């Protein structure tokens, strides 16, 4: 931790409180077509890109589940809420970004969300120009928990995996960081990690404020 070069942020559920909104919109859209999506099933999708997310939905709801139609309606509904209410920012985000910049460390976003939507959310939150690199779910072959997205971010910024700290809210993200050989901190959002996953991050914290205080204490 004392020789960090790069801090990698997940986005939904980590920087923005958008997972609950996404779940609500998925559930409402699916209901219109006669399907039920509960929170337990939705948490299996968290951290996955569109391709892997579709696979999970079809596994649980059957091969006839009209994924593209329902996803399109879900996106329209969530877009309306975000335009009306703004992006819900997680506690301590701006202060943590300020502190990382004070330390002259690199910052990146590694999210399973598509690039267009990622850039729009970052813009709405006013932080679209505060990262050295942004890599998204539609720009990789393998979804988290595969380590591809984290390895590519580190390579693109010229950083060694062992000198990267990953901040994640999902089990899939923590597993991907571990498989990439990176340090991780988990700030759980909608689901507490399983016992096996709990052993992987160096810390579990309640907010990004706690992350900043932890790094300050170490450095």
Secondary structure, DSSP 8 states (H G I E B T S, - for coil): -TT--EEEE--BTTTB--HHHHHHHHHHHHHHTT----HHHHHHHTT--HHHHHHHHHHHH-TT--HHHHHHHHHHHHHHHHHHH---B-TTHHHHHHHHHHTT-EEEEE-SS-HHHHHHHHHHTT-TTS-SEEE-GGG-SS-TTSSHHHHHHHHHTT--GGGEEEEESSHHHHHHHHHTT-EEEE---SS---HHHHTTSSEE-S-HHHHHHHHHHH-
